[in-house]
Amino acid sequence: MTRCGVGTKDIWRLRMAGASVDGMRNALLLAEPEDATRGFLERHLRDDGFDVLEASAGGEALALVEATRPDLVLVAELDLCRRLREGEPGRTWDRQVAVIVLAPPQADPVDRLRAFARGADDVVERPFHYDELLARIRAVLRRTSPPRQEVIRAGALVVDRRTRRVSVRDEAVDLAGREFELAAKLAADPHRVFTKEELLREVWGFRSLGRTRTLDSHASRLRRKLCREADDRFVVNVWGVGYRLLD
């Protein structure tokens, strides 16, 4: 089981370090019993920018949905879709999580209607074309994602995406392009720890972490620019994990 190289033990390590993996952008759980199909989809979805967790059985999938709070779940079993929507005693996953059902070959209209009745947001029949599945995943995420805030307030910091301006206690801060994007990303959830891999992918468009020091150097410059008083604590480094905006 992996989330772009982050396994279940790493997820719990992030939680113990104070990180949140809830609501990670483009986090996708792949609940598929066929090894070949699961491996194929995991490789291609990861290459297309998704954080992918894999599960081969329903019980394993439910545990991961509860632990990681993905944005979307791909399921092969209608019963798993139903269980996600109805919830279960003692479970706390998001029952509104987006779900796409990978239907069996030659599924008839009754089968598709049954999937929608059990709470599916979309149904894709096998054998599917990957590009079409990818388009449907992105379409569902567009419909289910919350609207983006244009003006973000995080403590003394204000980020205005419309004008690309940042201020601290009404004092304007001059930021370069990537510095602004990093500030906006961190401010969107100021107490959450964003992993380095996530920031490099979503701010810089990198596919893998590699050996780059780009993030660390930008974070250091951003911290210096935002800290206007001695007590200011912005762009906090969580050792071995990543960064969050506020301490």
C-alpha positions in Angstrom: 0.0 0.0 0.0 1.5 3.3 -1.0 0.6 7.0 -1.3 3.3 8.1 -3.7 5.8 6.2 -1.6 4.2 6.9 1.7 3.0 3.7 3.4 0.6 3.1 6.2 3.4 3.3 8.9 4.4 6.7 7.4 0.8 7.9 7.6 0.7 7.3 11.3 4.2 8.8 11.6 2.8 12.0 10.0 -0.1 12.0 12.4 2.2 11.6 15.4 4.3 14.5 14.1 1.2 16.7 14.0 0.6 16.4 10.2 -2.8 16.0 8.6 -3.3 13.8 5.7 -7.0 14.6 5.7 -8.3 16.2 2.6 -5.0 16.0 0.7 -5.5 17.4 -2.8 -5.9 14.6 -5.4 -5.7 11.9 -2.8 -7.3 8.8 -4.3 -8.0 5.3 -2.9 -8.0 2.5 -5.3 -10.0 -0.5 -4.0 -9.4 -3.1 -6.7 -9.1 -6.9 -6.1 -7.3 -7.6 -9.4 -3.5 -7.2 -9.0 -2.8 -6.4 -12.6 -5.6 -3.7 -12.9 -4.7 -2.2 -9.5 -1.0 -2.0 -10.5 -1.7 -0.5 -13.9 -4.0 2.2 -12.4 -1.7 3.0 -9.5 1.2 3.6 -11.8 -0.7 5.8 -14.3 -2.7 7.8 -11.7 0.5 8.5 -9.8 2.2 9.7 -13.0 -0.8 12.0 -13.5 -0.3 13.7 -10.1 -2.5 11.7 -7.7 -1.6 10.5 -4.3 -2.6 6.8 -4.6 -3.4 4.3 -1.8 -4.2 0.7 -2.8 -6.5 -1.8 -1.2 -7.3 -5.3 -2.4 -10.2 -6.0 -0.1 -13.2 -4.1 1.2 -12.2 -4.1 4.9 -8.8 -2.9 4.1 -10.3 -0.1 1.9 -12.6 1.1 4.7 -9.8 1.3 7.2 -7.7 3.4 4.8 -10.7 5.7 3.9 -11.1 6.3 7.7 -7.3 6.8 8.3 -6.5 9.0 5.3 -9.7 10.8 4.2 -9.1 10.6 0.4 -10.8 12.9 -2.1 -12.1 10.1 -4.2 -12.5 6.3 -4.0 -12.4 3.9 -7.0 -14.3 0.8 -6.1 -15.0 -2.5 -7.9 -17.7 -3.8 -5.4 -21.1 -2.2 -5.1 -21.4 -3.3 -1.5 -18.3 -1.3 -0.7 -19.9 1.8 -2.2 -23.0 1.2 -0.1 -21.0 0.8 3.1 -19.1 4.0 2.4 -22.4 5.9 2.0 -24.3 4.4 4.9 -21.4 4.4 7.4 -20.9 1.8 10.1 -21.0 1.9 13.9 -17.7 3.1 15.4 -16.4 4.3 12.0 -15.7 8.0 11.2 -14.9 8.3 7.5 -16.4 11.0 5.3 -19.6 9.5 4.0 -19.8 12.2 1.3 -16.4 11.1 -0.3 -16.6 11.0 -4.1 -17.0 7.4 -5.4 -16.5 6.0 -8.9 -17.6 2.4 -9.5 -15.6 0.3 -12.0 -18.4 -1.9 -13.3 -18.0 -5.4 -14.7 -17.9 -5.9 -18.5 -21.2 -5.6 -20.3 -22.9 -4.0 -17.3 -26.5 -3.3 -18.4 -28.5 -0.2 -17.5 -30.0 -1.9 -14.4 -26.5 -2.6 -13.1 -25.5 1.1 -13.6 -28.7 2.3 -11.9 -28.1 0.0 -9.0 -24.6 1.6 -8.6 -26.1 5.1 -8.6 -28.7 4.0 -6.1 -25.9 2.8 -3.8 -24.3 6.3 -3.9 -21.9 6.2 -6.8 -21.0 9.6 -8.3 -20.1 7.9 -11.6 -19.9 4.4 -13.2 -17.2 3.3 -15.7 -17.7 0.0 -17.4 -14.8 -2.5 -18.0 -12.8 -2.7 -20.1 -12.2 1.0 -19.8 -10.0 3.4 -21.6 -7.6 5.0 -19.2 -7.9 8.5 -20.6 -11.6 8.4 -20.3 -11.4 7.2 -16.7 -8.9 10.0 -15.9 -11.3 12.6 -17.4 -14.2 11.2 -15.4 -12.1 11.3 -12.1 -11.2 14.9 -12.7 -14.8 15.8 -13.6 -16.1 14.3 -10.4 -13.4 16.0 -8.3 -14.4 19.4 -9.9 -18.0 18.8 -8.9 -17.3 17.7 -5.4 -14.3 19.9 -4.4 -15.1 23.0 -2.3 -14.8 26.4 -4.0 -11.4 28.0 -3.7 -11.1 31.0 -1.4 -9.8 34.1 -3.2 -8.9 35.9 0.0 -7.3 33.8 2.7 -6.8 35.0 6.3 -4.5 33.1 8.6 -3.7 34.9 11.8 -2.0 38.2 11.0 -1.4 37.1 7.4 -3.7 37.9 4.4 -3.2 36.3 1.0 -5.3 37.7 -1.9 -5.2 35.4 -4.9 -7.0 37.9 -7.1 -4.3 40.6 -6.8 -1.5 38.2 -5.8 -0.8 40.4 -2.8 0.3 39.3 0.7 0.2 41.4 3.8 1.1 40.9 7.5 -0.8 43.1 9.9 -1.8 45.3 6.8 1.8 45.7 5.8 2.4 44.6 2.2 5.0 41.9 1.7 6.8 41.7 -1.7 7.0 38.0 -2.8 8.4 36.4 -5.9 6.1 34.1 -8.0 6.9 30.8 -6.3 7.1 32.4 -2.9 3.5 33.7 -3.4 2.3 30.2 -4.5 3.9 28.6 -1.5 2.4 31.2 0.8 -1.0 30.6 -0.7 -0.7 26.9 -0.5 0.3 26.9 3.2 -2.3 29.6 4.1 -5.1 27.5 2.6 -4.9 25.2 5.7 -2.5 27.1 8.0 -2.1 24.5 10.8 -1.8 21.5 8.6 1.6 20.0 7.8 2.1 19.8 4.0 4.6 17.1 3.1 7.7 18.2 1.0 6.6 15.8 -1.8 3.1 17.4 -1.9 4.4 20.9 -2.0 7.0 20.2 -4.7 4.3 18.5 -6.8 1.5 21.1 -6.4 3.6 24.3 -6.3 6.5 23.4 -8.6 4.9 20.6 -10.6 7.7 18.0 -9.7 6.8 14.4 -10.1 9.2 13.1 -7.4 11.1 14.5 -4.4 14.6 13.8 -5.7 17.5 15.7 -4.2 16.3 19.3 -4.9 16.7 22.0 -2.2 14.3 24.3 -4.1 11.5 24.0 -1.5 13.8 24.5 1.5 15.4 27.6 0.0 12.1 29.1 -0.9 10.6 28.3 2.5 13.6 30.0 4.2 13.2 33.2 2.1 9.4 33.2 2.6 9.9 32.9 6.4 12.3 35.8 6.5 9.9 38.0 4.5 6.8 37.2 6.5 8.3 37.6 9.9 8.0 41.3 10.6 8.3 41.2 14.4 10.4 39.2 16.8 7.5 37.0 17.9 6.3 36.1 14.4 6.4 32.4 13.6 5.5 31.7 9.9 6.5 28.8 7.6 7.3 26.3 10.4 9.6 23.4 9.5 8.3 20.1 10.8 11.5 18.1 10.8 11.5 15.1 8.4 8.0 15.8 7.2 7.4 19.2 5.6 6.0 22.7 6.4 3.0 24.4 7.9 2.3 28.1 7.9 1.5 28.7 11.6 3.1 27.3 14.7 
